[in-house]
Amino acid sequence: MAARSRHMERTLLLVAVIIFAGGFVAAYLNLPPSMEAPVWTLLALVAVIGVPATVATNAWEYALSANLLGYRVSPGAAVRVSIMASAANLLPIPGSVLVRTEAVRRLGAKTSRALATSTLVGLAWLAITALLTGALLLVYGRIGLSAGAGGIGVVLTGATVYLLARLEVSRPALVGAKLALVESASVLVKAVRLYVILHALHYQVGMDQAMALTSASVVATASGFFPGGLGATEVLSAAVSPLVSLPAAVGLLAAAIDRMIGLAVLGLLTGALLFGKRHGAKEVEAAQEESDALGAQPEPKI
């Protein structure tokens, strides 16, 4: 599929912002009249602990992507690429995937291999999300929804295993286990963030409900239609919420609050990187330099 034009990307970003803002206002106006003020301490915990934890799992994911192709990157370089990739996700360009793919390519990998690795990681992310959602829904007695999510998870897991075999990496079972671990951490961190936000809004929810909203976020982001899933995440969260006994307005508001907290913290982190004169291209070069310093060569084993 041909890449979308810059004009189209800008248009989609504008539409996404309008949907996000409109959805937020609509959700706020449709909240129960008895809704109390949020618990600010819990929201602060999401900002101080939850968002950095997401950055850490994203960095771990990027480091594993490089390792799949036989390269090593230091934790610092992985964190920097992760932050820049997350920031790029809301620009009118192919965002996060472009930054991560280019970062791996600059290490020496072929573009086709770098893209294949990004696809593998994306499939694993979707598969783990579906499987974890299905498992939690089953634990909480939502049998029908659990079967649907679990079935999707099994299909996506099969696709992930197939692509992993096509990449012909060493010790595929170990690689698969690492992928499952990092994606599980990524998904669970997101679910806990939403769980805490919902409790900050005085809703005594279960992890199954938070995981359902997480699934909406993952699907919206992975679709790639709107930059970073902006707008789509919030609308899909509203659509999914009634299926797990949550008011649509509350699900949308929780997703929007999570987004705003994430953007605020990400803005501070990105600003710190730019203040240090580590711009996007320099971040990739830094990753290569640190990799070279570690003696980065294609490794015989993963």
N, C-alpha and C positions, 0 to 999 in steps of 0.2 A: 504494500500500500504506500502510495506516495506521501511524503511528509506534508503536513498542513502548512499553508502559507502563513507568513507572519501576521498578515491582516486577519486571517481566520483565528489564529491563536489569540490575538488581542481582543477580537470580538467575543470569543468564548470566555476569556478572562473577565471581560466586562459583564457578560451575561451571568457568569458564576457569582460575581460580587453582588449583582442585583438580587439574584435568587437567595444568596446567603443573608443579605441585609433584610430583604422582604420576609424571608422565613423566620428570622430571629424576631422581628417585630410582631409577626403574626403569632408566633409561639408565646411571646411575652404577654400579648393581649389576651390570649386564651388560657392562661394559667388559672388554676383554681383561686377564687377570691381570698381563700384562707392561707395562701402560700406565704410562709414567713420569709424574712430576709435570709440569705444564704449564710452558711457557716464559713466565714472568711478564712478561718484557720485551716480548714480542710482544703479550700481552694489554693491556699498558699503552699500546702504540702504537695499538691499536684505540680505547681510551678517549680518548687525547689527540688523535689525528688523525682516526680513522675516524668517530667519532660527531659531532664538530664539522663534518666534511665532509658528513655526512648532513643536519645542520641547515642548512648552507649551500645544498645542493641543494634542500631543501624551501622555503627562503626564496626562492630563484631561481624555483621553480615557482609560488609564491604571487604574486610580482611579475609573472610572465608572465600569470597568470590575471587580475590587475587590468589589465594592459596590453591584454589581449584585449578588454576592455570599454571601453578608451579612457582609463584612469587610470594615473597613475604613483605609485609608492610608493618611499620612500627605502630603501636597503639595511638601515638600522637598524630601520625599521618592519617590513620584511619578515621579518627575523630574529626580532623579538619575536613577531609573529603566528605564525611557524613553530613557535617553542618552545611557545607556549601551545596551539597546535593539537595538537602531539604529546603534550603533557601531558594534554589533554582526551580524547585517544584511549583512555585507560584509565579514564575516568570512566563512570558508568552513564547516559550521554547519548550522542547521536549524534556525539560527539567531534570529530575533526579536520575532517570535512567541514562540520559546523555552524559551527565557529569561523572557518574560511576563508571560507565562504559569507557569514557575517554580516559579516566584515571587508570583503569586496568590496561588500556591500550598503550598508554605512555610507559607503562612498566615493561612493555615489549611484546604483549600479546597481539595476535591478529584481531582485526576488528570483528570478523565473523565469529571467532571463538569468544571474544569479550561479550558480544551480543547474545550468543548461545548461553553463556554463563548467567547473564542477567535474566534471561528467560527462565532458566532452571530455578534460580532463586525466587523469581516471581511466582512460578508454579508451586514451589514448595510452600511459600507464604500463604497462598490461597488454600492449598491442601490442608495445611496444619490448622488454619483458621476454621475450615469446615469441620474437620475431625474434632477439634476441641469444643466447638460450638455444639456439635452433635452429642458429645459425651456429657457436657454440662446440662444440656436440655434433657437428656435421659435421666441424669441424677435427680433433676427437679421434677420428673414425671411428665414432661412434655413429649410424649412418645412419637406423635405424628411429625412434629417439627424435627425431632431428633433423627428420625429415620431419613427425612429429606436431606438434612445437613450431612449426616453420616454417609449417605449414598453419594452425594456430590464429592465429599472428601475422599472416598475410595477411588472414584474415577480420576480425580486430580492427582492422587498419590500414584496411580498407575501411569499417568502421563509424566509425572516427575521422574519416576523410576526409569521409564523408557528413554527420556532425554538424558538422564544421567548415564545410562548405558551407551548412548550415542556419543557422548563426550569422551568416552574411553579413558576415564581417570583411574589412577591407581587406587586400589582398595575402596571400591565403590560403596561397600557396606558401611565403612567408617565415615566416608564422606556423607552418605545419606543420614547417618546418625547425627553428625555435626549440624547438617542442615536442619534436621528436625528439632534439634536442641535450640539453635539460634532463633528459628522462626517461632518456636513455642514461647521463648522468652519475650520476643517482640510482641506477639499477640497478647500474652498475658499482661504485660506492662500496660498496653493500651486498655485492656479490659479493666484492670485495677484503677487506672486513671478515671475511666467513666464511672466505675462503681463508687469511687470516693466523691466524684462530682455529684452524682445522684443523691448520695447521702448528705452532701452539703446543701442540697435543695430540699432536704427533709423527706426524702423518699427511701423507705426501708426496703431496698431491693436485694435480690439474690444475684450471685455471679452469673447465673444463666441469662438474666435480663441484660446485664452489662455486656456479656459476650455477644448477645444478639445485636446490640448496637455496634459492637466492635466489628462484627461481620459486615454490617452495612457500610461502615467506614472503609474496610478493606476492599470490598467489592467496588465501591465508588471510586476509590483511589486507583485500584488496579485497572479499571475500565479505561482510564487515560483520556476520557472525553473532556472533562473540565480540569484545569490545572490543579494538581494536588487534591482532586475530588471536591474542590470548593463548591459549595452549594448542593452538589449531588449527594454528598455525605449527609448533610443535614436533612434534605428531603427524604432520602432513603431511610434514615434513622426514624423519621416521623412515620413512615409507612410501615416499618417493621415493629415499632413499639407496641401497637395494639395486639400483635400476635403473642406478645409475652406479658400481657396485662399491664402495660404502661400507657398513660395518656400520650397521644402523638405530640402534643405541645411540649411535654416534659422531655421526651426523647430528643426532639429537635433542639430544645434549649440546652440540654446536656452536651450534645454534639457540638453546638455552636460555642459554648463556654470552653469546652476542651480545645477547640480550634483557636480561640482567641488567646487562651493561656499559652498554648504552644507557639503561636506566632510571636507573642510578646517575648518569651524567653529566647526563642530562636533569633529574633531580631537583636537582642542583646549579645548573644553569642556570635552572630555574624558580624555585628558591629565591632566586636573585640578583634575578630580576625582581620577585618578590613583596616582597622586602626593600626594593626601591626604590619600593614602593608603586605598581607598575604591574600592577594586577589585570586579569583577562580583559577586562572591558568597557573599562577605561582603555587597554588595548593597542590596541583597535580605534579608540578616539577619537584616540589618538596617531597612528595610521596616517593617519586623516583629516586631522588638523592638519598633519602633515608633508607630506601630499599637497597640501593647500591652500597651504602655504608654497612648494611648488614650482610653484604655479599650475596645479594639476591640473584640467584640463578634458578632456572627451572629445576625443581626438586624431583628426584626419582619416586618419592612417595608422598602421599598426602596424610 
